[in-house]
Amino acid sequence: MTAGGSGPGRGVAGSALAALGLAAVTALQPLAAQQAGPVHPLAVPAPARASPGPGRATNDVPAPGETGFIRVGQTMRGALEPGDLLMADSTFADVWEFTGAAGRKVTIDVRSDEFDTYLQLLDSTGTKIGEDDDSGGDLNSRLVIVLPASGRYRIVVNSAGHEPRAGRYTVAIQ
């Protein structure tokens, strides 16, 4: 189990399907909705561009609905806003992709002064391998996990609660 991953409704694994260039991954509704509700899909489009090279700015905010890219050791800015992907409970979600090595311990932090953060980590097949709500202190998320395999991972940044909460945040991987 990962940091912050205990409690009611936690530990339900996601699933992946490939269809028409989209990866349909299972995403749980945040907090109380997780406890009683069924698992709902979140369509995560394949990245529209290649992973950033060394010359790419490290704090670009992806356009609404666009997959962001982050490397271990970086902190990136993002914003939950209209036009982003929607979770089953109609809250906004951003997706950040990174490449990780098997056995590497990573710490993922999502921080915001504008909303209560919630994060999920998906492996390359779209299976949820970790999630967190408030382990980062205050209403911030922190997930500490050893990556089970080498490959691409996706961080789903969301807000806790049921309203389409918008606002700026940072995501960091160490």
Secondary structure, DSSP 4 states (H G I P E B T S, - for coil): --TT--STT------EEEETTEEEEEEPPPTHHHHHSPPEEEEEEPPSSPPP-TTS-TTPPPPTTPPEE--TT-EEEEEE-TTSEE-TTS-EEEEEEEEE-TT-EEEEEEE-SSS-EEEEEE-TTS-EEEEESSTTSTT-EEEEEE-SSSEEEEEEEEESSSS---EEEEEEE-
